[in-house]
Amino acid sequence: MTKLKLLLGLVVAATLACWPNLGAAQLRIDITSGVTDPIPIAIVRFAQDPAAPAAGFDFAAVIQQDLERSGRFRLLPNERMPGAPSRADAVVAADWRTLGTDYVLVGRATAGAAGASVVEFELLNVLNGQRLLSERLTVPAATARNGAHRISDRVHEKILGIPGAFATRIAYVSVDGAPPSQRYQLIVADADGEGARVILESRQPLMSPAWSPDGEWLAYVSFEARSSAIYVQRLRTGERRRVSARRGINGAPAWSPDGNRLALTLSGSGGNLDVYVLELASQALTRLTDDPGIDTEPVWAPDGSAIYFTSDRSGGPQVYRVAPTAGDRPKRVTFTGGYNARPRLSPDGTQLAYVTLDGGGYKVAIQDVATGASRVLSKGRFDESPSFAPNGATLIYAGRDRGQGALATVSADGLITQRLKSDRGEVREPAWGPFLR
């Protein structure tokens, strides 16, 4: 990506427009590769109390889909199951072992208070008879699907030792139509692409969605009065505030871990891009970089001790690190290859993802922060905008599929890949939200 392309990606004069809500582009997930020896598990259809508000919702089906899409589990088909127990003490372990199953999940939904269902579930290791989980959730009828995702998260964590991220959300930009009649949507959906909801619609580009640490807000770049501006929007209420509309370019917002500040890119009247920190409450600005090169795409380290950003000060785009206070000298972080951009840190701060030029194409790579060892994860030619899942196990990114903008995921170990296809238009600039508190 040249300096000119980088600038053109940020400088788009536009006017926000009101559009009728035509619905969000839906995503369909296709697994393209998984581990060679997935863990065999059976998810038995949950028993249902007809009086339960969630009666009729198939918890087991959603859990099956979640675990299968993770690429690390092999699900026993319903028709091969030797029975439909709803309690652990009704599971005959030997019957399930003969089918090559290691784990069995059973459950039941009953009526609870205040219009909610009580969902009880148990996970058994049928190889040794150990009961690994015995828990209950209170699930309002309107959030039954999220309740199923939460159960998937618990099963994933108990078996693999890594929290699942099925009950989290993603944000992305959808583009529909051909110029000059394109329609842009900022969309939030469940991690599996379901429940897509349009946050904002515009006739002109929307860019750079970024989640607040608590998952309550999105920051993004939009365009009004023919100048770029950064907005923050509360998802629950739709409350929307413009926080930066300074002269020149306002771009690439990134929330601080405490949620009180944004790192962002500003050009000022001189036109050169540099990285700043904006205090949201006071509007106080702190300039972090001052270089003739382009400094952009900032992101915070999870502990708030540093900001990583892209700069071409060495002749080509590379990733640098700087303290979030004035006066620190940026230090170069990436050294392999002539193009490394769009840094993103894993939630534990140990891995750095970025876009690298490899084999004539732009791909997602990952680098160990402590050692500097790196490897390429994706296989496309135009892959960009990586974003870690909150468990650090998976990255979502934007690429191309048959000439169309599409989303994809890859596990941090590179073994599992998926495509997320849109049923309408192109999708780009994904951002994976945090665990909901």
Protein Blocks (a to p, Z undefined) as FASTA:
>chain_A
ZZklmmmmmmccddddddddebjaddddddfbdcfbdcddddddddddfklmkgoiafkl
mmmmmmmmnopaccddfklpgbjcfbfklpcfklmmmnopabdcdddddddeehiacddd
ddddfknopafbdcdddddfklmmmmmmmmmmmmmmmmnopacfklgccdddddedjdfk
bccddddddfkopaiacfbdcfbdcehiacdfklpaccddddeehiacdddddfknopac
dfbdcehjdehiacdfklpaccdddebjnopacdddddfklopacdfbdcfbdcehiacd
fklpaccdddfklopacdddddfbehiacddfbfgdjbdghiaddfkopaccddddeehi
acdddddfklopacdfblcfbdghiacdfklpaccddddeehiacdddddfklpaccddd
dfehjdehiadddddZZ
